[in-house]
Amino acid sequence: MTDLDFGAAQEAVNRIQRLSDTYWHALDASCRAMDDDAWVGPAGRRFHDDVQAQRRELWDQLTQAVHAAEAKLRSLPRKP
């Protein structure tokens, strides 16, 4: 692996981090609306729980993507 390859990998890690930062809050507005009782009744509670679960899943997936990319980068040699 050359330094150029390491540089490309570093750019990929940075891009993954930027994408994670961008999408981390993608469901926040929906969650706030649900917290303010935008929907009521049993269906509203189920939808609220589903949105919260989807946000947690999104956070987990984004965290895993960033950590995996960082781990891969750390495993690459900087010199050929």
C-alpha positions in Angstrom: 0.0 0.0 0.0 1.4 3.4 -0.9 0.9 6.7 0.9 -1.5 7.7 -1.9 -3.7 4.7 -1.0 -3.5 5.7 2.6 -4.5 9.2 1.7 -7.5 7.9 -0.3 -8.5 5.8 2.6 -8.2 8.8 4.9 -10.4 10.8 2.5 -13.0 7.9 2.6 -13.0 7.9 6.4 -13.5 11.7 6.4 -16.4 11.4 3.9 -18.0 8.6 6.0 -17.7 10.8 9.1 -19.2 13.8 7.3 -22.1 11.7 6.0 -22.7 10.4 9.5 -22.7 13.9 10.9 -25.2 14.9 8.2 -27.6 12.1 8.8 -27.2 11.7 12.6 -30.1 14.1 13.2 -32.3 13.0 10.2 -35.1 11.8 12.4 -34.9 14.4 15.2 -37.7 16.6 13.9 -40.0 13.6 13.6 -39.1 12.5 17.1 -39.7 16.0 18.5 -43.1 16.1 16.8 -44.0 12.7 18.3 -42.8 13.9 21.7 -45.2 16.8 21.3 -48.1 14.3 20.7 -48.4 15.0 17.0 -50.3 11.7 16.9 -52.3 10.4 19.7 -53.9 7.1 20.6 -52.6 3.5 20.2 -51.5 4.0 16.6 -49.7 7.2 17.6 -47.8 5.5 20.4 -46.8 2.7 18.1 -45.6 5.1 15.5 -43.7 7.1 18.1 -42.0 3.9 19.3 -41.2 2.9 15.8 -39.6 6.3 15.0 -37.6 6.2 18.2 -36.4 2.7 17.3 -35.5 3.7 13.8 -33.5 6.6 15.1 -31.6 4.3 17.5 -30.9 1.9 14.6 -29.7 4.8 12.4 -27.4 6.0 15.1 -26.1 2.4 15.6 -25.4 1.9 11.9 -23.7 5.3 11.5 -21.5 4.6 14.5 -20.6 1.2 13.2 -19.7 2.6 9.8 -17.4 5.3 11.2 -15.8 2.9 13.6 -15.2 0.2 10.9 -13.7 2.8 8.6 -11.4 4.2 11.3 -10.3 0.6 12.2 -9.6 -0.2 8.6 -7.6 3.0 8.2 -5.6 2.2 11.4 -4.7 -1.2 9.9 -3.2 0.2 6.8 0.5 0.9 6.6 1.6 4.4 5.8 4.6 3.3 3.9 5.0 0.7 1.2 
